[in-house]
């Protein structure tokens, strides 16, 4: 994505490169956006995650392949729940 995230990006669905739903953008901060993960998706090994709890992760605009009016598609290999990499 060439531009920074904007307020109009809030509410957009975030999908992986294969089209799998990841979550929804809930906050934007320049080149980063905060994504509320869909139920059932959480960071692996997160000791604070309770069953059914919702987790927020941060994605970087460099990890975005495409943005449309209603969704943001992540680049290939980007997984915002992977603790070893930042999306």
ZAMARFI-224463 format. One record per residue: chain; y, x, z of N, C-alpha, C in turn. Coordinates in nm, 4 decimals, m for minus. Each point is the difference from the previous one (the first is absolute). Layout:
! residues N
<atom><chain>A</chain><n_py>Y</n_py><n_px>X</n_px><n_pz>Z</n_pz><ca_py>Y</ca_py><ca_px>X</ca_px><ca_pz>Z</ca_pz><c_py>Y</c_py><c_px>X</c_px><c_pz>Z</c_pz></atom>
...
! end
This chain:
! residues 87
<atom><chain>A</chain><n_py>m0.1168</n_py><n_px>0.0863</n_px><n_pz>0.0000</n_pz><ca_py>0.1168</ca_py><ca_px>m0.0863</ca_px><ca_pz>0.0000</ca_pz><c_py>0.1216</c_py><c_px>0.0899</c_px><c_pz>0.0000</c_pz></atom>
<atom><chain>A</chain><n_py>0.0880</n_py><n_px>m0.0240</n_px><n_pz>m0.0892</n_pz><ca_py>0.1166</ca_py><ca_px>0.0874</ca_px><ca_pz>m0.0151</ca_pz><c_py>0.1112</c_py><c_px>m0.0311</c_px><c_pz>0.0992</c_pz></atom>
<atom><chain>A</chain><n_py>0.0070</n_py><n_px>m0.1226</n_px><n_pz>0.0467</n_pz><ca_py>0.1086</ca_py><ca_px>m0.0374</ca_px><ca_pz>0.0901</ca_pz><c_py>m0.0498</c_py><c_px>m0.0086</c_px><c_pz>0.1440</c_pz></atom>
<atom><chain>A</chain><n_py>0.0939</n_py><n_px>0.0001</n_px><n_pz>0.0931</n_pz><ca_py>m0.0353</ca_py><ca_px>m0.0212</ca_px><ca_pz>0.1399</ca_pz><c_py>m0.0382</c_py><c_px>m0.1462</c_px><c_pz>0.0197</c_pz></atom>
<atom><chain>A</chain><n_py>m0.0699</n_py><n_px>m0.0278</n_px><n_pz>0.1085</n_pz><ca_py>m0.0297</ca_py><ca_px>m0.1373</ca_px><ca_pz>0.0359</ca_pz><c_py>0.1303</c_py><c_px>m0.0687</c_px><c_pz>0.0375</c_pz></atom>
<atom><chain>A</chain><n_py>0.0074</n_py><n_px>m0.1295</n_px><n_pz>m0.0269</n_pz><ca_py>0.1194</ca_py><ca_px>m0.0791</ca_px><ca_pz>0.0301</ca_pz><c_py>m0.0397</c_py><c_px>m0.1216</c_px><c_pz>0.0814</c_pz></atom>
<atom><chain>A</chain><n_py>0.0982</n_py><n_px>m0.0670</n_px><n_pz>0.0560</n_pz><ca_py>m0.0263</ca_py><ca_px>m0.1207</ca_px><ca_pz>0.0780</ca_pz><c_py>m0.0755</c_py><c_px>m0.1051</c_px><c_pz>m0.0780</c_pz></atom>
<atom><chain>A</chain><n_py>0.0198</n_py><n_px>m0.0035</n_px><n_pz>m0.1305</n_pz><ca_py>m0.0691</ca_py><ca_px>m0.0992</ca_px><ca_pz>m0.0831</ca_pz><c_py>m0.1497</c_py><c_px>0.0293</c_px><c_pz>m0.0122</c_pz></atom>
<atom><chain>A</chain><n_py>m0.0440</n_py><n_px>0.1164</n_px><n_pz>0.0440</n_pz><ca_py>m0.1424</ca_py><ca_px>0.0339</ca_px><ca_pz>m0.0027</ca_pz><c_py>m0.0755</c_py><c_px>m0.0619</c_px><c_pz>0.1171</c_pz></atom>
<atom><chain>A</chain><n_py>0.0728</n_py><n_px>m0.0421</n_px><n_pz>0.1052</n_pz><ca_py>m0.0660</ca_py><ca_px>m0.0637</ca_px><ca_pz>0.1139</ca_pz><c_py>m0.0724</c_py><c_px>m0.1254</c_px><c_pz>m0.0474</c_pz></atom>
<atom><chain>A</chain><n_py>m0.1210</n_py><n_px>m0.0170</n_px><n_pz>0.0472</n_pz><ca_py>m0.0802</ca_py><ca_px>m0.1159</ca_px><ca_pz>m0.0371</ca_pz><c_py>m0.0904</c_py><c_px>0.0238</c_px><c_pz>m0.1195</c_pz></atom>
<atom><chain>A</chain><n_py>0.0187</n_py><n_px>0.1114</n_px><n_pz>m0.0694</n_pz><ca_py>m0.0869</ca_py><ca_px>0.0293</ca_px><ca_pz>m0.1141</ca_pz><c_py>m0.1381</c_py><c_px>0.0404</c_px><c_pz>0.0482</c_pz></atom>
<atom><chain>A</chain><n_py>m0.1008</n_py><n_px>m0.0406</n_px><n_pz>m0.0752</n_pz><ca_py>m0.1377</ca_py><ca_px>0.0394</ca_px><ca_pz>0.0277</ca_pz><c_py>m0.0208</c_py><c_px>0.1434</c_px><c_pz>m0.0455</c_pz></atom>
<atom><chain>A</chain><n_py>m0.0750</n_py><n_px>0.0753</n_px><n_pz>0.0770</n_pz><ca_py>m0.0365</ca_py><ca_px>0.1375</ca_px><ca_pz>m0.0354</ca_pz><c_py>m0.1482</c_py><c_px>m0.0018</c_px><c_pz>m0.0367</c_pz></atom>
<atom><chain>A</chain><n_py>m0.0304</n_py><n_px>0.0574</n_px><n_pz>m0.1164</n_pz><ca_py>m0.1390</ca_py><ca_px>0.0054</ca_px><ca_pz>m0.0461</ca_pz><c_py>m0.0362</c_py><c_px>0.1441</c_px><c_pz>m0.0335</c_pz></atom>
<atom><chain>A</chain><n_py>m0.1285</n_py><n_px>0.0318</n_px><n_pz>0.0158</n_pz><ca_py>m0.0506</ca_py><ca_px>0.1318</ca_px><ca_pz>m0.0369</ca_pz><c_py>m0.0051</c_py><c_px>0.0101</c_px><c_pz>m0.1519</c_pz></atom>
<atom><chain>A</chain><n_py>m0.0294</n_py><n_px>0.1181</n_px><n_pz>m0.0517</n_pz><ca_py>m0.0041</ca_py><ca_px>0.0201</ca_px><ca_pz>m0.1452</ca_pz><c_py>m0.1048</c_py><c_px>m0.0865</c_px><c_pz>m0.0681</c_pz></atom>
<atom><chain>A</chain><n_py>m0.1039</n_py><n_px>m0.0412</n_px><n_pz>0.0741</n_pz><ca_py>m0.1040</ca_py><ca_px>m0.0855</ca_px><ca_pz>m0.0582</ca_pz><c_py>0.0291</c_py><c_px>m0.1488</c_px><c_pz>0.0164</c_pz></atom>
<atom><chain>A</chain><n_py>0.1175</n_py><n_px>m0.0333</n_px><n_pz>0.0569</n_pz><ca_py>0.0393</ca_py><ca_px>m0.1397</ca_px><ca_pz>0.0170</ca_pz><c_py>m0.0381</c_py><c_px>m0.0606</c_px><c_pz>0.1329</c_pz></atom>
<atom><chain>A</chain><n_py>m0.0687</n_py><n_px>0.0766</n_px><n_pz>0.0851</n_pz><ca_py>m0.0396</ca_py><ca_px>m0.0482</ca_px><ca_pz>0.1321</ca_pz><c_py>0.1240</c_py><c_px>m0.0177</c_px><c_pz>0.0880</c_pz></atom>
<atom><chain>A</chain><n_py>0.0106</n_py><n_px>m0.1141</n_px><n_pz>0.0668</n_pz><ca_py>0.1139</ca_py><ca_px>m0.0273</ca_px><ca_pz>0.0870</ca_pz><c_py>0.0020</c_py><c_px>0.0951</c_px><c_pz>0.1187</c_pz></atom>
<atom><chain>A</chain><n_py>0.1189</n_py><n_px>0.0492</n_px><n_pz>0.0321</n_pz><ca_py>0.0183</ca_py><ca_px>0.0903</ca_px><ca_pz>0.1133</ca_pz><c_py>0.0782</c_py><c_px>m0.0705</c_px><c_pz>0.1099</c_pz></atom>
<atom><chain>A</chain><n_py>0.1149</n_py><n_px>m0.0587</n_px><n_pz>m0.0346</n_pz><ca_py>0.0839</ca_py><ca_px>m0.0649</ca_px><ca_pz>0.0992</ca_pz><c_py>0.1305</c_py><c_px>m0.0463</c_px><c_pz>m0.0608</c_pz></atom>
<atom><chain>A</chain><n_py>0.1007</n_py><n_px>m0.0175</n_px><n_pz>0.0864</n_pz><ca_py>0.1306</ca_py><ca_px>m0.0512</ca_px><ca_pz>m0.0410</ca_pz><c_py>0.1097</c_py><c_px>0.0890</c_px><c_pz>0.0566</c_pz></atom>
<atom><chain>A</chain><n_py>0.1006</n_py><n_px>0.0289</n_px><n_pz>m0.0825</n_pz><ca_py>0.1145</ca_py><ca_px>0.0795</ca_px><ca_pz>0.0470</ca_pz><c_py>0.0813</c_py><c_px>m0.0842</c_px><c_pz>0.0973</c_pz></atom>
<atom><chain>A</chain><n_py>0.0226</n_py><n_px>0.0550</n_px><n_pz>0.1199</n_pz><ca_py>0.0757</ca_py><ca_px>m0.0714</ca_px><ca_pz>0.1019</ca_pz><c_py>0.1341</c_py><c_px>0.0658</c_px><c_pz>0.0314</c_pz></atom>
<atom><chain>A</chain><n_py>0.0138</n_py><n_px>0.1275</n_px><n_pz>m0.0381</n_pz><ca_py>0.1267</ca_py><ca_px>0.0697</ca_px><ca_pz>0.0252</ca_pz><c_py>0.0148</c_py><c_px>0.1128</c_px><c_pz>m0.1000</c_pz></atom>
<atom><chain>A</chain><n_py>0.1235</n_py><n_px>0.0254</n_px><n_pz>m0.0411</n_pz><ca_py>0.0258</ca_py><ca_px>0.1094</ca_px><ca_pz>m0.0930</ca_pz><c_py>0.0995</c_py><c_px>0.0965</c_px><c_pz>0.0632</c_pz></atom>
<atom><chain>A</chain><n_py>m0.0154</n_py><n_px>0.1264</n_px><n_pz>m0.0380</n_pz><ca_py>0.0867</ca_py><ca_px>0.1035</ca_px><ca_pz>0.0557</ca_pz><c_py>0.0150</c_py><c_px>0.1114</c_px><c_pz>m0.1036</c_pz></atom>
<atom><chain>A</chain><n_py>0.0803</n_py><n_px>m0.0248</n_px><n_pz>m0.1020</n_pz><ca_py>0.0232</ca_py><ca_px>0.1011</ca_px><ca_pz>m0.1027</ca_pz><c_py>m0.1236</c_py><c_px>0.0269</c_px><c_pz>m0.0830</c_pz></atom>
<atom><chain>A</chain><n_py>m0.0546</n_py><n_px>0.1214</n_px><n_pz>0.0124</n_pz><ca_py>m0.1160</ca_py><ca_px>0.0362</ca_px><ca_pz>m0.0809</ca_pz><c_py>m0.1328</c_py><c_px>m0.0397</c_px><c_pz>0.0641</c_pz></atom>
<atom><chain>A</chain><n_py>0.0068</n_py><n_px>m0.0714</n_px><n_pz>0.1127</n_pz><ca_py>m0.1215</ca_py><ca_px>m0.0450</ca_px><ca_pz>0.0681</ca_pz><c_py>0.0039</c_py><c_px>m0.1510</c_px><c_pz>0.0242</c_pz></atom>
<atom><chain>A</chain><n_py>m0.1189</n_py><n_px>m0.0579</n_px><n_pz>0.0053</n_pz><ca_py>m0.0132</ca_py><ca_px>m0.1417</ca_px><ca_pz>0.0333</ca_pz><c_py>m0.1106</c_py><c_px>m0.0152</c_px><c_pz>0.1035</c_pz></atom>
<atom><chain>A</chain><n_py>0.0167</n_py><n_px>m0.0957</n_px><n_pz>0.0892</n_pz><ca_py>m0.0986</ca_py><ca_px>m0.0280</ca_px><ca_pz>0.1034</ca_pz><c_py>m0.0812</c_py><c_px>m0.1208</c_px><c_pz>m0.0457</c_pz></atom>
<atom><chain>A</chain><n_py>m0.1317</n_py><n_px>0.0184</n_px><n_pz>0.0010</n_pz><ca_py>m0.0918</ca_py><ca_px>m0.1011</ca_px><ca_pz>m0.0515</ca_pz><c_py>m0.0860</c_py><c_px>m0.0536</c_px><c_pz>0.1138</c_pz></atom>
<atom><chain>A</chain><n_py>0.0025</n_py><n_px>m0.1329</n_px><n_pz>0.0168</n_pz><ca_py>m0.0879</ca_py><ca_px>m0.0658</ca_px><ca_pz>0.0959</ca_pz><c_py>m0.1333</c_py><c_px>m0.0205</c_px><c_pz>m0.0702</c_pz></atom>
<atom><chain>A</chain><n_py>m0.1030</n_py><n_px>0.0703</n_px><n_pz>0.0486</n_pz><ca_py>m0.1316</ca_py><ca_px>m0.0075</ca_px><ca_pz>m0.0637</ca_pz><c_py>m0.0595</c_py><c_px>m0.1391</c_px><c_pz>0.0153</c_pz></atom>
<atom><chain>A</chain><n_py>m0.0769</n_py><n_px>m0.0400</n_px><n_pz>m0.1001</n_pz><ca_py>m0.0701</ca_py><ca_px>m0.1266</ca_px><ca_pz>0.0058</ca_pz><c_py>m0.1017</c_py><c_px>0.0037</c_px><c_pz>0.1134</c_pz></atom>
<atom><chain>A</chain><n_py>m0.0329</n_py><n_px>m0.1174</n_px><n_pz>0.0559</n_pz><ca_py>m0.1032</ca_py><ca_px>m0.0040</ca_px><ca_pz>0.1052</ca_pz><c_py>m0.1289</c_py><c_px>0.0651</c_px><c_pz>m0.0513</c_pz></atom>
<atom><chain>A</chain><n_py>m0.0641</n_py><n_px>0.0725</n_px><n_pz>0.0851</n_pz><ca_py>m0.1236</ca_py><ca_px>0.0674</ca_px><ca_pz>m0.0393</ca_pz><c_py>0.0220</c_py><c_px>0.1412</c_px><c_pz>m0.0493</c_pz></atom>
<atom><chain>A</chain><n_py>0.1224</n_py><n_px>0.0347</n_px><n_pz>m0.0341</n_pz><ca_py>0.0303</ca_py><ca_px>0.1380</ca_px><ca_pz>m0.0398</ca_pz><c_py>0.0738</c_py><c_px>0.0649</c_px><c_pz>0.1149</c_pz></atom>
<atom><chain>A</chain><n_py>m0.0509</n_py><n_px>0.1086</n_px><n_pz>0.0467</n_pz><ca_py>0.0674</ca_py><ca_px>0.0758</ca_px><ca_pz>0.1051</ca_pz><c_py>m0.0292</c_py><c_px>0.1461</c_px><c_pz>m0.0222</c_pz></atom>
<atom><chain>A</chain><n_py>0.0736</n_py><n_px>0.0826</n_px><n_pz>0.0683</n_pz><ca_py>m0.0234</ca_py><ca_px>0.1433</ca_px><ca_pz>m0.0129</ca_pz><c_py>m0.1339</c_py><c_px>0.0346</c_px><c_pz>0.0626</c_pz></atom>
<atom><chain>A</chain><n_py>m0.0863</n_py><n_px>0.0697</n_px><n_pz>m0.0728</n_pz><ca_py>m0.1287</ca_py><ca_px>0.0395</ca_px><ca_pz>0.0577</ca_pz><c_py>0.0205</c_py><c_px>0.0889</c_px><c_pz>0.1224</c_pz></atom>
<atom><chain>A</chain><n_py>m0.0744</n_py><n_px>m0.0297</n_px><n_pz>0.1043</n_pz><ca_py>0.0077</ca_py><ca_px>0.0823</ca_px><ca_pz>0.1203</ca_pz><c_py>0.1235</c_py><c_px>m0.0235</c_px><c_pz>0.0839</c_pz></atom>
<atom><chain>A</chain><n_py>0.0744</n_py><n_px>m0.1069</n_px><n_pz>m0.0263</n_pz><ca_py>0.1197</ca_py><ca_px>m0.0292</ca_px><ca_pz>0.0785</ca_pz><c_py>m0.0440</c_py><c_px>m0.0581</c_px><c_pz>0.1341</c_pz></atom>
<atom><chain>A</chain><n_py>0.0123</n_py><n_px>0.0778</n_px><n_pz>0.1088</n_pz><ca_py>m0.0490</ca_py><ca_px>m0.0473</ca_px><ca_pz>0.1290</ca_pz><c_py>0.0827</c_py><c_px>m0.1145</c_px><c_pz>0.0567</c_pz></atom>
<atom><chain>A</chain><n_py>0.1207</n_py><n_px>m0.0204</n_px><n_pz>m0.0514</n_pz><ca_py>0.0845</ca_py><ca_px>m0.1072</ca_px><ca_pz>0.0516</ca_pz><c_py>m0.0217</c_py><c_px>m0.1310</c_px><c_pz>m0.0733</c_pz></atom>
<atom><chain>A</chain><n_py>m0.0754</n_py><n_px>0.0033</n_px><n_pz>m0.1088</n_pz><ca_py>m0.0229</ca_py><ca_px>m0.1216</ca_px><ca_pz>m0.0784</ca_pz><c_py>m0.0998</c_py><c_px>m0.0900</c_px><c_pz>0.0718</c_pz></atom>
<atom><chain>A</chain><n_py>0.0409</n_py><n_px>m0.1231</n_px><n_pz>0.0205</n_pz><ca_py>m0.0886</ca_py><ca_px>m0.0986</ca_px><ca_pz>0.0592</ca_pz><c_py>m0.0565</c_py><c_px>m0.0867</c_px><c_pz>m0.1114</c_pz></atom>
<atom><chain>A</chain><n_py>m0.1115</n_py><n_px>m0.0614</n_px><n_pz>0.0252</n_pz><ca_py>m0.0592</ca_py><ca_px>m0.0877</ca_px><ca_pz>m0.1003</ca_pz><c_py>0.1010</c_py><c_px>m0.1082</c_px><c_pz>m0.0393</c_pz></atom>
<atom><chain>A</chain><n_py>0.0243</n_py><n_px>m0.0116</n_px><n_pz>m0.1287</n_pz><ca_py>0.0930</ca_py><ca_px>m0.1013</ca_px><ca_pz>m0.0486</ca_pz><c_py>0.1460</c_py><c_px>0.0398</c_px><c_pz>0.0069</c_pz></atom>
<atom><chain>A</chain><n_py>0.0302</n_py><n_px>0.1200</n_px><n_pz>0.0521</n_pz><ca_py>0.1399</ca_py><ca_px>0.0409</ca_px><ca_pz>0.0095</ca_pz><c_py>0.0523</c_py><c_px>0.0402</c_px><c_pz>m0.1378</c_pz></atom>
<atom><chain>A</chain><n_py>0.1301</n_py><n_px>m0.0002</n_px><n_pz>m0.0148</n_pz><ca_py>0.0623</ca_py><ca_px>0.0354</ca_px><ca_pz>m0.1265</ca_pz><c_py>0.0683</c_py><c_px>0.1357</c_px><c_pz>0.0168</c_pz></atom>
<atom><chain>A</chain><n_py>m0.0118</n_py><n_px>0.0834</n_px><n_pz>m0.0994</n_pz><ca_py>0.0540</ca_py><ca_px>0.1347</ca_px><ca_pz>0.0030</ca_pz><c_py>0.1058</c_py><c_px>0.0146</c_px><c_pz>m0.1073</c_pz></atom>
<atom><chain>A</chain><n_py>0.1043</n_py><n_px>0.0764</n_px><n_pz>0.0309</n_pz><ca_py>0.1028</ca_py><ca_px>0.0314</ca_px><ca_pz>m0.0976</ca_pz><c_py>m0.0126</c_py><c_px>0.1473</c_px><c_pz>m0.0372</c_pz></atom>
<atom><chain>A</chain><n_py>0.0045</n_py><n_px>0.0277</n_px><n_pz>m0.1300</n_pz><ca_py>m0.0039</ca_py><ca_px>0.1371</ca_px><ca_pz>m0.0502</ca_pz><c_py>0.1216</c_py><c_px>0.0225</c_px><c_pz>m0.0876</c_pz></atom>
<atom><chain>A</chain><n_py>0.0303</n_py><n_px>0.1257</n_px><n_pz>m0.0267</n_pz><ca_py>0.1144</ca_py><ca_px>0.0349</ca_px><ca_pz>m0.0825</ca_pz><c_py>m0.0482</c_py><c_px>0.0531</c_px><c_pz>m0.1341</c_pz></atom>
<atom><chain>A</chain><n_py>0.0643</n_py><n_px>m0.0459</n_px><n_pz>m0.1070</n_pz><ca_py>m0.0270</ca_py><ca_px>0.0549</ca_px><ca_pz>m0.1322</ca_pz><c_py>0.1275</c_py><c_px>0.0655</c_px><c_pz>m0.0514</c_pz></atom>
<atom><chain>A</chain><n_py>m0.0174</n_py><n_px>0.0987</n_px><n_pz>m0.0840</n_pz><ca_py>0.1104</ca_py><ca_px>0.0741</ca_px><ca_pz>m0.0591</ca_pz><c_py>0.0134</c_py><c_px>m0.0418</c_px><c_pz>m0.1461</c_pz></atom>
<atom><chain>A</chain><n_py>0.1211</n_py><n_px>m0.0028</n_px><n_pz>m0.0499</n_pz><ca_py>0.0211</ca_py><ca_px>m0.0443</ca_px><ca_pz>m0.1385</ca_pz><c_py>m0.0729</c_py><c_px>0.0883</c_px><c_pz>m0.1005</c_pz></atom>
<atom><chain>A</chain><n_py>m0.0273</n_py><n_px>0.1258</n_px><n_pz>0.0352</n_pz><ca_py>m0.0739</ca_py><ca_px>0.0891</ca_px><ca_pz>m0.0901</ca_pz><c_py>m0.1447</c_py><c_px>m0.0425</c_px><c_pz>m0.0175</c_pz></atom>
<atom><chain>A</chain><n_py>m0.0515</n_py><n_px>m0.0838</n_px><n_pz>0.0912</n_pz><ca_py>m0.1360</ca_py><ca_px>m0.0494</ca_px><ca_pz>m0.0091</ca_pz><c_py>m0.0120</c_py><c_px>m0.1321</c_px><c_pz>m0.0739</c_pz></atom>
<atom><chain>A</chain><n_py>0.1115</n_py><n_px>m0.0462</n_px><n_pz>m0.0585</n_pz><ca_py>0.0010</ca_py><ca_px>m0.1282</ca_px><ca_pz>m0.0702</ca_pz><c_py>m0.0090</c_py><c_px>0.0234</c_px><c_pz>m0.1507</c_pz></atom>
<atom><chain>A</chain><n_py>m0.0974</n_py><n_px>m0.0648</n_px><n_pz>m0.0624</n_pz><ca_py>m0.0165</ca_py><ca_px>0.0110</ca_px><ca_pz>m0.1453</ca_pz><c_py>0.0904</c_py><c_px>m0.0988</c_px><c_pz>m0.0725</c_pz></atom>
<atom><chain>A</chain><n_py>0.0110</n_py><n_px>m0.1221</n_px><n_pz>0.0547</n_pz><ca_py>0.0753</ca_py><ca_px>m0.1052</ca_px><ca_pz>m0.0681</ca_pz><c_py>0.0506</c_py><c_px>m0.1015</c_px><c_pz>0.1011</c_pz></atom>
<atom><chain>A</chain><n_py>0.1179</n_py><n_px>m0.0537</n_px><n_pz>m0.0268</n_pz><ca_py>0.0560</ca_py><ca_px>m0.1055</ca_px><ca_pz>0.0830</ca_pz><c_py>0.0455</c_py><c_px>m0.1126</c_px><c_pz>m0.0904</c_pz></atom>
<atom><chain>A</chain><n_py>m0.0432</n_py><n_px>m0.1228</n_px><n_pz>0.0319</n_pz><ca_py>0.0420</ca_py><ca_px>m0.1174</ca_px><ca_pz>m0.0756</ca_pz><c_py>0.0789</c_py><c_px>m0.0908</c_px><c_pz>0.0938</c_pz></atom>
<atom><chain>A</chain><n_py>0.0318</n_py><n_px>m0.1192</n_px><n_pz>m0.0462</n_pz><ca_py>0.0762</ca_py><ca_px>m0.0942</ca_px><ca_pz>0.0822</ca_pz><c_py>m0.0757</c_py><c_px>m0.0475</c_px><c_pz>0.1225</c_pz></atom>
<atom><chain>A</chain><n_py>m0.1339</n_py><n_px>0.0057</n_px><n_pz>m0.0040</n_pz><ca_py>m0.0755</ca_py><ca_px>m0.0539</ca_px><ca_pz>0.1126</ca_pz><c_py>m0.1016</c_py><c_px>0.0954</c_px><c_pz>0.0618</c_pz></atom>
<atom><chain>A</chain><n_py>m0.0168</n_py><n_px>0.1196</n_px><n_pz>m0.0587</n_pz><ca_py>m0.0970</ca_py><ca_px>0.0913</ca_px><ca_pz>0.0598</ca_pz><c_py>0.0354</c_py><c_px>0.1458</c_px><c_pz>m0.0263</c_pz></atom>
<atom><chain>A</chain><n_py>m0.0582</n_py><n_px>0.0856</n_px><n_pz>0.0837</n_pz><ca_py>0.0130</ca_py><ca_px>0.1449</ca_px><ca_pz>m0.0120</ca_pz><c_py>m0.1412</c_py><c_px>0.0547</c_px><c_pz>m0.0130</c_pz></atom>
<atom><chain>A</chain><n_py>m0.0260</n_py><n_px>0.0715</n_px><n_pz>m0.1088</n_pz><ca_py>m0.1328</ca_py><ca_px>0.0577</ca_px><ca_pz>m0.0214</ca_pz><c_py>0.0048</c_py><c_px>0.1483</c_px><c_pz>0.0314</c_pz></atom>
<atom><chain>A</chain><n_py>m0.0921</n_py><n_px>0.0436</n_px><n_pz>0.0856</n_pz><ca_py>m0.0064</ca_py><ca_px>0.1403</ca_px><ca_pz>0.0390</ca_pz><c_py>m0.0631</c_py><c_px>0.0839</c_px><c_pz>m0.1095</c_pz></atom>
<atom><chain>A</chain><n_py>0.0329</n_py><n_px>0.1279</n_px><n_pz>m0.0004</n_pz><ca_py>m0.0574</ca_py><ca_px>0.0941</ca_px><ca_pz>m0.0960</ca_pz><c_py>m0.1469</c_py><c_px>0.0220</c_px><c_pz>0.0302</c_pz></atom>
<atom><chain>A</chain><n_py>m0.0725</n_py><n_px>0.0493</n_px><n_pz>m0.0984</n_pz><ca_py>m0.1428</ca_py><ca_px>0.0268</ca_px><ca_pz>0.0156</ca_pz><c_py>m0.0233</c_py><c_px>0.0979</c_px><c_pz>0.1146</c_pz></atom>
<atom><chain>A</chain><n_py>m0.0964</n_py><n_px>m0.0326</n_px><n_pz>0.0839</n_pz><ca_py>m0.0370</ca_py><ca_px>0.0879</ca_px><ca_pz>0.1103</ca_pz><c_py>0.0847</c_py><c_px>m0.0153</c_px><c_pz>0.1249</c_pz></atom>
<atom><chain>A</chain><n_py>0.1017</n_py><n_px>m0.0835</n_px><n_pz>m0.0032</n_pz><ca_py>0.0851</ca_py><ca_px>m0.0191</ca_px><ca_pz>0.1167</ca_pz><c_py>m0.0604</c_py><c_px>m0.1077</c_px><c_pz>0.0894</c_pz></atom>
<atom><chain>A</chain><n_py>m0.0253</n_py><n_px>0.0344</n_px><n_pz>0.1266</n_pz><ca_py>m0.0540</ca_py><ca_px>m0.0937</ca_px><ca_pz>0.0972</ca_pz><c_py>0.0856</c_py><c_px>0.0098</c_px><c_pz>0.1256</c_pz></atom>
<atom><chain>A</chain><n_py>0.0828</n_py><n_px>m0.0997</n_px><n_pz>0.0259</n_pz><ca_py>0.0893</ca_py><ca_px>0.0084</ca_px><ca_pz>0.1169</ca_pz><c_py>m0.0718</c_py><c_px>m0.0027</c_px><c_pz>0.1336</c_pz></atom>
<atom><chain>A</chain><n_py>m0.1282</n_py><n_px>m0.0336</n_px><n_pz>0.0009</n_pz><ca_py>m0.0747</ca_py><ca_px>0.0004</ca_px><ca_pz>0.1259</ca_pz><c_py>m0.0691</c_py><c_px>0.1320</c_px><c_pz>0.0265</c_pz></atom>
<atom><chain>A</chain><n_py>0.0071</n_py><n_px>0.0944</n_px><n_pz>m0.0942</n_pz><ca_py>m0.0623</ca_py><ca_px>0.1307</ca_px><ca_pz>0.0159</ca_pz><c_py>0.0874</c_py><c_px>0.0856</c_px><c_pz>0.0909</c_pz></atom>
<atom><chain>A</chain><n_py>m0.0502</n_py><n_px>0.0330</n_px><n_pz>0.1162</n_pz><ca_py>0.0786</ca_py><ca_px>0.0755</ca_px><ca_pz>0.0992</ca_pz><c_py>0.0294</c_py><c_px>0.1413</c_px><c_pz>m0.0456</c_pz></atom>
<atom><chain>A</chain><n_py>m0.0759</n_py><n_px>0.0512</n_px><n_pz>m0.0978</n_pz><ca_py>0.0211</ca_py><ca_px>0.1378</ca_px><ca_pz>m0.0452</ca_pz><c_py>0.1097</c_py><c_px>0.0107</c_px><c_pz>m0.1039</c_pz></atom>
<atom><chain>A</chain><n_py>0.0352</n_py><n_px>m0.1093</n_px><n_pz>m0.0645</n_pz><ca_py>0.1025</ca_py><ca_px>0.0021</ca_px><ca_pz>m0.1034</ca_pz><c_py>0.1043</c_py><c_px>m0.1056</c_px><c_pz>0.0290</c_pz></atom>
<atom><chain>A</chain><n_py>0.1191</n_py><n_px>0.0226</n_px><n_pz>m0.0487</n_pz><ca_py>0.1040</ca_py><ca_px>m0.1006</ca_px><ca_pz>0.0097</ca_pz><c_py>0.0195</c_py><c_px>m0.0596</c_px><c_pz>m0.1384</c_pz></atom>
<atom><chain>A</chain><n_py>0.0015</n_py><n_px>m0.1314</n_px><n_pz>m0.0060</n_pz><ca_py>0.0175</ca_py><ca_px>m0.0679</ca_px><ca_pz>m0.1289</ca_pz><c_py>0.1422</c_py><c_px>0.0150</c_px><c_pz>m0.0477</c_pz></atom>
! end
